[in-house]
Amino acid sequence: MRVLSRRGTPVEDAEVVRGDLETGEGLAAALDGVDVIVHAASSGTDLRRPDRDVGAARRLLDAVGGEPHLVYISIVGVDTISYGYYRAKLTVERMVEDSGLPWTTLRTTQFHDLVIMLLSVLSKGPVAIVPRGFELQPVDTGEVAGRLVELALGEPAGRVPDMGGPRVERVEDLMRAYLTAVRRRRPLVRLPIPGKVAADFRSGLHLARGNALGTRTFTDDLLDRAGPGGTITPPYDLRRR
Ligand SMILES: NC(=O)c1ccc[n+]([C@@H]2O[C@H](COP(=O)([O-])OP(=O)(O)OC[C@H]3O[C@@H](n4cnc5c(N)ncnc54)[C@H](OP(=O)(O)O)[C@@H]3O)[C@@H](O)[C@H]2O)c1
């Protein structure tokens, strides 16, 4: 297995190539001789410039030689929620479909890591803010990785069934679980969020209700991560984007 990333962080049992999909650096070395590509790179938190992911995907597709199986990870609701980052994901989905390569695309709901990051930010101040009326179906990041490996080792399958976590939960309940795990006491403030995108999320277009393929709950993951000391390492380094 070979991993391409900008920082070249070591990965167990993998050859790591330092490179950048946006500049093309390292791409040839990373792609040399591969039979399967799992495209999971994203500058996801740069929400003002979702086009970065489209350019990165274009560079990847242009650099591919031969006919490797291309596996892409996307998000439930990218075709129905009119949000810049989601529109970019949908554009990349279509580029993958039209690439002429054998392909597989998996859409999932929000990863535990992302939900932990959001809850951490929303509870930094003296109150914990939760968007009123929002639900999430958090899915364990390791279980998503396992599913991607299964798909990568299988035959190209096109769009496969969406994957969500085992429970649909109100964000305020997720916040309560988070505050308990990190031993933080905060009054909850339920903030009404205006606009079409928020309405789409309130109506649940981002959920995979019939496809709760993940089994590990958010609370179980939280408690494992926090341990008895209540400290959770931030899952994302937001400075590196
Ligand atoms: N988070 C969610 O809830 C969620 C839900 C559904 C689908 N997804 C999708 O799953 C994928 C991974 O999401 P994530 O939240 O796990 O993201 P992440 O932790 O930020 O991982 C993204 C990875 O991409 C690498 N990367 C970013 N830009 C790159 C570039 N230009 N060239 C090479 N490598 C680059 C980063 O490493 P370096 O910084 O070292 O380059 C990092 O390892 C994304 O496609 C996302 O849209 C995420």
The ligand as an SDF file (V2000), in Angstrom:
LIG
                    3D

 48 52  0  0  0  0  0  0  0  0999 V2000
  -15.4780   14.0920    7.6590 N   0  0  0  0  0  0  0  0  0  0  0  0
  -16.6600   13.6220    7.3530 C   0  0  0  0  0  0  0  0  0  0  0  0
  -17.5980   13.6150    8.1590 O   0  0  0  0  0  0  0  0  0  0  0  0
  -16.8960   13.0170    5.9830 C   0  0  0  0  0  0  0  0  0  0  0  0
  -18.1300   12.4080    5.6800 C   0  0  0  0  0  0  0  0  0  0  0  0
  -18.3040   11.8360    4.4130 C   0  0  0  0  0  0  0  0  0  0  0  0
  -17.2790   11.8890    3.4720 C   0  0  0  0  0  0  0  0  0  0  0  0
  -16.1120   12.5190    3.8000 N   0  0  0  0  0  0  0  0  0  0  0  0
  -15.0460   12.5780    2.7960 C   0  0  0  0  0  0  0  0  0  0  0  0
  -14.0030   11.7210    3.2300 O   0  0  0  0  0  0  0  0  0  0  0  0
  -12.7430   12.2500    2.7910 C   0  0  0  0  0  0  0  0  0  0  0  0
  -11.8070   12.4000    3.9830 C   0  0  0  0  0  0  0  0  0  0  0  0
  -12.4090   13.2940    4.9030 O   0  0  0  0  0  0  0  0  0  0  0  0
  -11.7390   13.5750    6.3110 P   0  0  0  0  0  0  0  0  0  0  0  0
  -12.7070   14.3960    7.0740 O   0  0  0  0  0  0  0  0  0  0  0  0
  -11.2030   12.2960    6.8810 O   0  0  0  0  0  0  0  0  0  0  0  0
  -10.5510   14.5140    5.8610 O   0  0  0  0  0  0  0  0  0  0  0  0
   -9.0990   14.7360    6.4900 P   0  0  0  0  0  0  0  0  0  0  0  0
   -8.9720   14.0940    7.8110 O   0  0  0  0  0  0  0  0  0  0  0  0
   -8.8310   16.1750    6.3720 O   0  0  0  0  0  0  0  0  0  0  0  0
   -8.1960   13.9260    5.4940 O   0  0  0  0  0  0  0  0  0  0  0  0
   -7.9230   14.4320    4.2370 C   0  0  0  0  0  0  0  0  0  0  0  0
   -6.5820   13.8530    3.8250 C   0  0  0  0  0  0  0  0  0  0  0  0
   -6.2710   14.3520    2.5380 O   0  0  0  0  0  0  0  0  0  0  0  0
   -4.9040   14.7590    2.5240 C   0  0  0  0  0  0  0  0  0  0  0  0
   -4.8800   15.8600    1.5560 N   0  0  0  0  0  0  0  0  0  0  0  0
   -5.6260   16.9930    1.5860 C   0  0  0  0  0  0  0  0  0  0  0  0
   -5.3290   17.7700    0.5320 N   0  0  0  0  0  0  0  0  0  0  0  0
   -4.3760   17.0950   -0.1710 C   0  0  0  0  0  0  0  0  0  0  0  0
   -3.6770   17.3870   -1.3620 C   0  0  0  0  0  0  0  0  0  0  0  0
   -3.8550   18.5280   -2.0370 N   0  0  0  0  0  0  0  0  0  0  0  0
   -2.7780   16.4790   -1.8280 N   0  0  0  0  0  0  0  0  0  0  0  0
   -2.5680   15.3130   -1.1460 C   0  0  0  0  0  0  0  0  0  0  0  0
   -3.2140   14.9830   -0.0140 N   0  0  0  0  0  0  0  0  0  0  0  0
   -4.1030   15.8690    0.4760 C   0  0  0  0  0  0  0  0  0  0  0  0
   -4.5850   15.1990    3.9490 C   0  0  0  0  0  0  0  0  0  0  0  0
   -3.2500   14.9700    4.3440 O   0  0  0  0  0  0  0  0  0  0  0  0
   -2.1750   16.1850    4.2970 P   0  0  0  0  0  0  0  0  0  0  0  0
   -2.7740   17.3250    5.0690 O   0  0  0  0  0  0  0  0  0  0  0  0
   -0.9330   15.6010    4.8870 O   0  0  0  0  0  0  0  0  0  0  0  0
   -2.0300   16.4840    2.8460 O   0  0  0  0  0  0  0  0  0  0  0  0
   -5.4490   14.2120    4.7680 C   0  0  0  0  0  0  0  0  0  0  0  0
   -4.7340   13.0280    5.0310 O   0  0  0  0  0  0  0  0  0  0  0  0
  -13.0550   13.5860    2.0920 C   0  0  0  0  0  0  0  0  0  0  0  0
  -13.1630   13.3410    0.7140 O   0  0  0  0  0  0  0  0  0  0  0  0
  -14.4270   13.9630    2.6500 C   0  0  0  0  0  0  0  0  0  0  0  0
  -15.1850   14.7630    1.7840 O   0  0  0  0  0  0  0  0  0  0  0  0
  -15.8820   13.0730    5.0260 C   0  0  0  0  0  0  0  0  0  0  0  0
  1  2  1  0
  2  3  2  0
  2  4  1  0
  4  5  1  0
  4 48  2  0
  5  6  2  0
  6  7  1  0
  7  8  2  0
  8  9  1  0
  8 48  1  0
  9 10  1  0
  9 46  1  0
 10 11  1  0
 11 12  1  0
 11 44  1  0
 12 13  1  0
 13 14  1  0
 14 15  2  0
 14 16  1  0
 14 17  1  0
 17 18  1  0
 18 19  2  0
 18 20  1  0
 18 21  1  0
 21 22  1  0
 22 23  1  0
 23 24  1  0
 23 42  1  0
 24 25  1  0
 25 26  1  0
 25 36  1  0
 26 27  1  0
 26 35  1  0
 27 28  2  0
 28 29  1  0
 29 30  1  0
 29 35  2  0
 30 31  1  0
 30 32  2  0
 32 33  1  0
 33 34  2  0
 34 35  1  0
 36 37  1  0
 36 42  1  0
 37 38  1  0
 38 39  2  0
 38 40  1  0
 38 41  1  0
 42 43  1  0
 44 45  1  0
 44 46  1  0
 46 47  1  0
M  CHG  2   8   1  16  -1
M  END
$$$$
